[in-house]
Amino acid sequence: MKVLFTQKVREYTSHLIRILYEKEYFGFEEAAKKYVDNLIIDIETNLPSMQHKNAPKYFDKYGKEMFYANFRKNKQTTWYAFFSKYKEDGETIYLVRYIANNHTVAQYL
């Protein structure tokens, strides 16, 4: 099993570090980087073994027939990884196409 991220998701996570720091969710940029790095590691490590649901049609703009899984980071914030799953040379590939949190997408789930 392999977990991969699209280029857009990689760009978003890089941008997310700056957003979290500038909006003062973290007092230090390094703390924001660590938070985002831990989120990515959590997704890479745990996504294949997690229960997942079919993503609502609203998310088809990021890819057709996707699934999603949730990653709770604290009492206020749950992150959602939206992904496609396919087989290549007998190996299951999880391609993460979009990441968002409950503050921005909960109303669509």
MODELLER restraints for C-alpha pairs under 7 A, 6 or more apart:
rsr = mdl.restraints
at = mdl.atoms
rsr.add(forms.Gaussian(group=physical.xy_distance, feature=features.Distance(at['CA:1:A'], at['CA:91:A']), mean=5.72, stdev=0.5))
rsr.add(forms.Gaussian(group=physical.xy_distance, feature=features.Distance(at['CA:1:A'], at['CA:92:A']), mean=4.83, stdev=0.5))
rsr.add(forms.Gaussian(group=physical.xy_distance, feature=features.Distance(at['CA:1:A'], at['CA:93:A']), mean=5.84, stdev=0.5))
rsr.add(forms.Gaussian(group=physical.xy_distance, feature=features.Distance(at['CA:2:A'], at['CA:92:A']), mean=6.47, stdev=0.5))
rsr.add(forms.Gaussian(group=physical.xy_distance, feature=features.Distance(at['CA:2:A'], at['CA:93:A']), mean=4.95, stdev=0.5))
rsr.add(forms.Gaussian(group=physical.xy_distance, feature=features.Distance(at['CA:2:A'], at['CA:94:A']), mean=6.12, stdev=0.5))
rsr.add(forms.Gaussian(group=physical.xy_distance, feature=features.Distance(at['CA:3:A'], at['CA:44:A']), mean=5.51, stdev=0.5))
rsr.add(forms.Gaussian(group=physical.xy_distance, feature=features.Distance(at['CA:3:A'], at['CA:93:A']), mean=6.01, stdev=0.5))
rsr.add(forms.Gaussian(group=physical.xy_distance, feature=features.Distance(at['CA:3:A'], at['CA:94:A']), mean=4.69, stdev=0.5))
rsr.add(forms.Gaussian(group=physical.xy_distance, feature=features.Distance(at['CA:3:A'], at['CA:95:A']), mean=6.03, stdev=0.5))
rsr.add(forms.Gaussian(group=physical.xy_distance, feature=features.Distance(at['CA:4:A'], at['CA:94:A']), mean=6.09, stdev=0.5))
rsr.add(forms.Gaussian(group=physical.xy_distance, feature=features.Distance(at['CA:4:A'], at['CA:95:A']), mean=4.87, stdev=0.5))
rsr.add(forms.Gaussian(group=physical.xy_distance, feature=features.Distance(at['CA:4:A'], at['CA:96:A']), mean=6.09, stdev=0.5))
rsr.add(forms.Gaussian(group=physical.xy_distance, feature=features.Distance(at['CA:5:A'], at['CA:95:A']), mean=5.63, stdev=0.5))
rsr.add(forms.Gaussian(group=physical.xy_distance, feature=features.Distance(at['CA:5:A'], at['CA:96:A']), mean=4.74, stdev=0.5))
rsr.add(forms.Gaussian(group=physical.xy_distance, feature=features.Distance(at['CA:5:A'], at['CA:97:A']), mean=6.42, stdev=0.5))
rsr.add(forms.Gaussian(group=physical.xy_distance, feature=features.Distance(at['CA:6:A'], at['CA:95:A']), mean=6.97, stdev=0.5))
rsr.add(forms.Gaussian(group=physical.xy_distance, feature=features.Distance(at['CA:6:A'], at['CA:96:A']), mean=6.30, stdev=0.5))
rsr.add(forms.Gaussian(group=physical.xy_distance, feature=features.Distance(at['CA:6:A'], at['CA:97:A']), mean=5.61, stdev=0.5))
rsr.add(forms.Gaussian(group=physical.xy_distance, feature=features.Distance(at['CA:9:A'], at['CA:97:A']), mean=6.33, stdev=0.5))
rsr.add(forms.Gaussian(group=physical.xy_distance, feature=features.Distance(at['CA:9:A'], at['CA:98:A']), mean=5.89, stdev=0.5))
rsr.add(forms.Gaussian(group=physical.xy_distance, feature=features.Distance(at['CA:9:A'], at['CA:99:A']), mean=6.82, stdev=0.5))
rsr.add(forms.Gaussian(group=physical.xy_distance, feature=features.Distance(at['CA:13:A'], at['CA:36:A']), mean=6.75, stdev=0.5))
rsr.add(forms.Gaussian(group=physical.xy_distance, feature=features.Distance(at['CA:17:A'], at['CA:32:A']), mean=5.30, stdev=0.5))
rsr.add(forms.Gaussian(group=physical.xy_distance, feature=features.Distance(at['CA:17:A'], at['CA:33:A']), mean=5.39, stdev=0.5))
rsr.add(forms.Gaussian(group=physical.xy_distance, feature=features.Distance(at['CA:17:A'], at['CA:36:A']), mean=6.56, stdev=0.5))
rsr.add(forms.Gaussian(group=physical.xy_distance, feature=features.Distance(at['CA:20:A'], at['CA:26:A']), mean=6.25, stdev=0.5))
rsr.add(forms.Gaussian(group=physical.xy_distance, feature=features.Distance(at['CA:20:A'], at['CA:32:A']), mean=6.03, stdev=0.5))
rsr.add(forms.Gaussian(group=physical.xy_distance, feature=features.Distance(at['CA:21:A'], at['CA:27:A']), mean=6.58, stdev=0.5))
rsr.add(forms.Gaussian(group=physical.xy_distance, feature=features.Distance(at['CA:21:A'], at['CA:28:A']), mean=6.54, stdev=0.5))
rsr.add(forms.Gaussian(group=physical.xy_distance, feature=features.Distance(at['CA:21:A'], at['CA:29:A']), mean=5.40, stdev=0.5))
rsr.add(forms.Gaussian(group=physical.xy_distance, feature=features.Distance(at['CA:21:A'], at['CA:32:A']), mean=5.99, stdev=0.5))
rsr.add(forms.Gaussian(group=physical.xy_distance, feature=features.Distance(at['CA:26:A'], at['CA:32:A']), mean=5.77, stdev=0.5))
rsr.add(forms.Gaussian(group=physical.xy_distance, feature=features.Distance(at['CA:50:A'], at['CA:69:A']), mean=6.92, stdev=0.5))
rsr.add(forms.Gaussian(group=physical.xy_distance, feature=features.Distance(at['CA:51:A'], at['CA:69:A']), mean=6.63, stdev=0.5))
rsr.add(forms.Gaussian(group=physical.xy_distance, feature=features.Distance(at['CA:52:A'], at['CA:67:A']), mean=6.21, stdev=0.5))
rsr.add(forms.Gaussian(group=physical.xy_distance, feature=features.Distance(at['CA:52:A'], at['CA:68:A']), mean=5.42, stdev=0.5))
rsr.add(forms.Gaussian(group=physical.xy_distance, feature=features.Distance(at['CA:52:A'], at['CA:69:A']), mean=4.75, stdev=0.5))
rsr.add(forms.Gaussian(group=physical.xy_distance, feature=features.Distance(at['CA:53:A'], at['CA:67:A']), mean=5.36, stdev=0.5))
rsr.add(forms.Gaussian(group=physical.xy_distance, feature=features.Distance(at['CA:53:A'], at['CA:68:A']), mean=5.49, stdev=0.5))
rsr.add(forms.Gaussian(group=physical.xy_distance, feature=features.Distance(at['CA:53:A'], at['CA:69:A']), mean=6.68, stdev=0.5))
rsr.add(forms.Gaussian(group=physical.xy_distance, feature=features.Distance(at['CA:54:A'], at['CA:66:A']), mean=6.16, stdev=0.5))
rsr.add(forms.Gaussian(group=physical.xy_distance, feature=features.Distance(at['CA:54:A'], at['CA:67:A']), mean=4.35, stdev=0.5))
rsr.add(forms.Gaussian(group=physical.xy_distance, feature=features.Distance(at['CA:54:A'], at['CA:68:A']), mean=6.36, stdev=0.5))
rsr.add(forms.Gaussian(group=physical.xy_distance, feature=features.Distance(at['CA:55:A'], at['CA:66:A']), mean=5.40, stdev=0.5))
rsr.add(forms.Gaussian(group=physical.xy_distance, feature=features.Distance(at['CA:55:A'], at['CA:67:A']), mean=4.70, stdev=0.5))
rsr.add(forms.Gaussian(group=physical.xy_distance, feature=features.Distance(at['CA:55:A'], at['CA:68:A']), mean=5.66, stdev=0.5))
rsr.add(forms.Gaussian(group=physical.xy_distance, feature=features.Distance(at['CA:56:A'], at['CA:109:A']), mean=6.67, stdev=0.5))
rsr.add(forms.Gaussian(group=physical.xy_distance, feature=features.Distance(at['CA:58:A'], at['CA:108:A']), mean=6.90, stdev=0.5))
rsr.add(forms.Gaussian(group=physical.xy_distance, feature=features.Distance(at['CA:62:A'], at['CA:97:A']), mean=6.21, stdev=0.5))
rsr.add(forms.Gaussian(group=physical.xy_distance, feature=features.Distance(at['CA:62:A'], at['CA:98:A']), mean=6.63, stdev=0.5))
rsr.add(forms.Gaussian(group=physical.xy_distance, feature=features.Distance(at['CA:66:A'], at['CA:82:A']), mean=6.43, stdev=0.5))
rsr.add(forms.Gaussian(group=physical.xy_distance, feature=features.Distance(at['CA:66:A'], at['CA:83:A']), mean=5.35, stdev=0.5))
rsr.add(forms.Gaussian(group=physical.xy_distance, feature=features.Distance(at['CA:66:A'], at['CA:84:A']), mean=4.90, stdev=0.5))
rsr.add(forms.Gaussian(group=physical.xy_distance, feature=features.Distance(at['CA:67:A'], at['CA:82:A']), mean=5.64, stdev=0.5))
rsr.add(forms.Gaussian(group=physical.xy_distance, feature=features.Distance(at['CA:67:A'], at['CA:83:A']), mean=5.37, stdev=0.5))
rsr.add(forms.Gaussian(group=physical.xy_distance, feature=features.Distance(at['CA:67:A'], at['CA:84:A']), mean=6.29, stdev=0.5))
rsr.add(forms.Gaussian(group=physical.xy_distance, feature=features.Distance(at['CA:68:A'], at['CA:80:A']), mean=6.39, stdev=0.5))
rsr.add(forms.Gaussian(group=physical.xy_distance, feature=features.Distance(at['CA:68:A'], at['CA:81:A']), mean=5.41, stdev=0.5))
rsr.add(forms.Gaussian(group=physical.xy_distance, feature=features.Distance(at['CA:68:A'], at['CA:82:A']), mean=4.31, stdev=0.5))
rsr.add(forms.Gaussian(group=physical.xy_distance, feature=features.Distance(at['CA:68:A'], at['CA:83:A']), mean=6.06, stdev=0.5))
rsr.add(forms.Gaussian(group=physical.xy_distance, feature=features.Distance(at['CA:69:A'], at['CA:80:A']), mean=5.67, stdev=0.5))
rsr.add(forms.Gaussian(group=physical.xy_distance, feature=features.Distance(at['CA:69:A'], at['CA:81:A']), mean=5.54, stdev=0.5))
rsr.add(forms.Gaussian(group=physical.xy_distance, feature=features.Distance(at['CA:69:A'], at['CA:82:A']), mean=6.85, stdev=0.5))
rsr.add(forms.Gaussian(group=physical.xy_distance, feature=features.Distance(at['CA:70:A'], at['CA:78:A']), mean=6.44, stdev=0.5))
rsr.add(forms.Gaussian(group=physical.xy_distance, feature=features.Distance(at['CA:70:A'], at['CA:79:A']), mean=5.64, stdev=0.5))
rsr.add(forms.Gaussian(group=physical.xy_distance, feature=features.Distance(at['CA:70:A'], at['CA:80:A']), mean=4.49, stdev=0.5))
rsr.add(forms.Gaussian(group=physical.xy_distance, feature=features.Distance(at['CA:70:A'], at['CA:81:A']), mean=6.45, stdev=0.5))
rsr.add(forms.Gaussian(group=physical.xy_distance, feature=features.Distance(at['CA:71:A'], at['CA:78:A']), mean=5.50, stdev=0.5))
rsr.add(forms.Gaussian(group=physical.xy_distance, feature=features.Distance(at['CA:71:A'], at['CA:79:A']), mean=4.99, stdev=0.5))
rsr.add(forms.Gaussian(group=physical.xy_distance, feature=features.Distance(at['CA:71:A'], at['CA:80:A']), mean=6.16, stdev=0.5))
rsr.add(forms.Gaussian(group=physical.xy_distance, feature=features.Distance(at['CA:72:A'], at['CA:78:A']), mean=4.10, stdev=0.5))
rsr.add(forms.Gaussian(group=physical.xy_distance, feature=features.Distance(at['CA:72:A'], at['CA:79:A']), mean=6.11, stdev=0.5))
rsr.add(forms.Gaussian(group=physical.xy_distance, feature=features.Distance(at['CA:77:A'], at['CA:101:A']), mean=6.59, stdev=0.5))
rsr.add(forms.Gaussian(group=physical.xy_distance, feature=features.Distance(at['CA:77:A'], at['CA:102:A']), mean=6.24, stdev=0.5))
rsr.add(forms.Gaussian(group=physical.xy_distance, feature=features.Distance(at['CA:78:A'], at['CA:101:A']), mean=5.53, stdev=0.5))
rsr.add(forms.Gaussian(group=physical.xy_distance, feature=features.Distance(at['CA:78:A'], at['CA:102:A']), mean=5.53, stdev=0.5))
rsr.add(forms.Gaussian(group=physical.xy_distance, feature=features.Distance(at['CA:79:A'], at['CA:99:A']), mean=7.00, stdev=0.5))
rsr.add(forms.Gaussian(group=physical.xy_distance, feature=features.Distance(at['CA:79:A'], at['CA:100:A']), mean=5.68, stdev=0.5))
rsr.add(forms.Gaussian(group=physical.xy_distance, feature=features.Distance(at['CA:79:A'], at['CA:101:A']), mean=4.13, stdev=0.5))
rsr.add(forms.Gaussian(group=physical.xy_distance, feature=features.Distance(at['CA:79:A'], at['CA:102:A']), mean=6.37, stdev=0.5))
rsr.add(forms.Gaussian(group=physical.xy_distance, feature=features.Distance(at['CA:80:A'], at['CA:99:A']), mean=5.64, stdev=0.5))
rsr.add(forms.Gaussian(group=physical.xy_distance, feature=features.Distance(at['CA:80:A'], at['CA:100:A']), mean=5.39, stdev=0.5))
rsr.add(forms.Gaussian(group=physical.xy_distance, feature=features.Distance(at['CA:80:A'], at['CA:101:A']), mean=5.74, stdev=0.5))
rsr.add(forms.Gaussian(group=physical.xy_distance, feature=features.Distance(at['CA:81:A'], at['CA:96:A']), mean=6.42, stdev=0.5))
rsr.add(forms.Gaussian(group=physical.xy_distance, feature=features.Distance(at['CA:81:A'], at['CA:98:A']), mean=6.10, stdev=0.5))
rsr.add(forms.Gaussian(group=physical.xy_distance, feature=features.Distance(at['CA:81:A'], at['CA:99:A']), mean=4.74, stdev=0.5))
rsr.add(forms.Gaussian(group=physical.xy_distance, feature=features.Distance(at['CA:81:A'], at['CA:100:A']), mean=6.92, stdev=0.5))
rsr.add(forms.Gaussian(group=physical.xy_distance, feature=features.Distance(at['CA:82:A'], at['CA:96:A']), mean=5.77, stdev=0.5))
rsr.add(forms.Gaussian(group=physical.xy_distance, feature=features.Distance(at['CA:82:A'], at['CA:97:A']), mean=5.82, stdev=0.5))
rsr.add(forms.Gaussian(group=physical.xy_distance, feature=features.Distance(at['CA:82:A'], at['CA:98:A']), mean=5.14, stdev=0.5))
rsr.add(forms.Gaussian(group=physical.xy_distance, feature=features.Distance(at['CA:82:A'], at['CA:99:A']), mean=6.18, stdev=0.5))
rsr.add(forms.Gaussian(group=physical.xy_distance, feature=features.Distance(at['CA:83:A'], at['CA:94:A']), mean=6.34, stdev=0.5))
rsr.add(forms.Gaussian(group=physical.xy_distance, feature=features.Distance(at['CA:83:A'], at['CA:95:A']), mean=5.25, stdev=0.5))
rsr.add(forms.Gaussian(group=physical.xy_distance, feature=features.Distance(at['CA:83:A'], at['CA:96:A']), mean=4.20, stdev=0.5))
rsr.add(forms.Gaussian(group=physical.xy_distance, feature=features.Distance(at['CA:83:A'], at['CA:97:A']), mean=5.31, stdev=0.5))
rsr.add(forms.Gaussian(group=physical.xy_distance, feature=features.Distance(at['CA:84:A'], at['CA:94:A']), mean=5.84, stdev=0.5))
rsr.add(forms.Gaussian(group=physical.xy_distance, feature=features.Distance(at['CA:84:A'], at['CA:95:A']), mean=5.20, stdev=0.5))
rsr.add(forms.Gaussian(group=physical.xy_distance, feature=features.Distance(at['CA:84:A'], at['CA:96:A']), mean=6.63, stdev=0.5))
rsr.add(forms.Gaussian(group=physical.xy_distance, feature=features.Distance(at['CA:85:A'], at['CA:92:A']), mean=6.94, stdev=0.5))
rsr.add(forms.Gaussian(group=physical.xy_distance, feature=features.Distance(at['CA:85:A'], at['CA:93:A']), mean=5.69, stdev=0.5))
rsr.add(forms.Gaussian(group=physical.xy_distance, feature=features.Distance(at['CA:85:A'], at['CA:94:A']), mean=4.70, stdev=0.5))
rsr.add(forms.Gaussian(group=physical.xy_distance, feature=features.Distance(at['CA:85:A'], at['CA:95:A']), mean=6.34, stdev=0.5))
rsr.add(forms.Gaussian(group=physical.xy_distance, feature=features.Distance(at['CA:86:A'], at['CA:92:A']), mean=5.72, stdev=0.5))
rsr.add(forms.Gaussian(group=physical.xy_distance, feature=features.Distance(at['CA:86:A'], at['CA:93:A']), mean=5.35, stdev=0.5))
rsr.add(forms.Gaussian(group=physical.xy_distance, feature=features.Distance(at['CA:86:A'], at['CA:94:A']), mean=6.79, stdev=0.5))
rsr.add(forms.Gaussian(group=physical.xy_distance, feature=features.Distance(at['CA:87:A'], at['CA:93:A']), mean=5.80, stdev=0.5))
